[in-house]
Amino acid sequence: MLPNPKAIASELRDFTIAIDVHDNTIAVKPDNLDPIDLPDVRRQLPETLKRIKHLGNCGLLDRCAYTVLESLGRQIYLTDFEADLLTFIEQRYGIS
């Protein structure tokens, strides 16, 4: 099973699929993937991962911010509190 199942398939290859996770891109065999069937999650997850990657690429963050981003990147959807926390970190580092 995929170690971080909260990911977005980004490229179909000959024998694997490129998967975007919160901090990397990995290659996975199709047999190891499960679809996300919830429409709200399918809409929110790509945007959440994009926001987290953007923050991770903005420069040096506080160690706590990295820890929070790693945790948020492992969720298939964000609660209201988690979404507010991500927004706070974006505001703190001037990312819109």
RAJO-V627577 format. One record per backbone hydrogen bond with DSSP energy under -0.5 kcal/mol. CO is the residue of the C=O (numbers start at 1). NH is the residue of the N-H. Records with the same first field share a line. If there is no record, write none. Layout:
BEGIN
CO: NH, NH
END
This chain:
BEGIN
5: 7
8: 20
11: 13, 18
16: 13
17: 28
18: 10, 11
19: 21, 26
20: 8
21: 24
24: 21
26: 19
28: 17
29: 32
30: 33
32: 2
35: 37
37: 39
38: 42
39: 43
40: 44
41: 45
42: 46
43: 47
44: 48
45: 49
46: 50
47: 51
48: 52
49: 53
50: 54
51: 55
52: 56
53: 57
55: 58
62: 65, 66
63: 67
64: 68
65: 69
66: 70
67: 71
68: 72
69: 73
71: 74
72: 75
79: 83
80: 84
81: 85
82: 86
83: 87
84: 88
85: 89
86: 90
87: 91
88: 92
89: 93
90: 95
91: 94
END
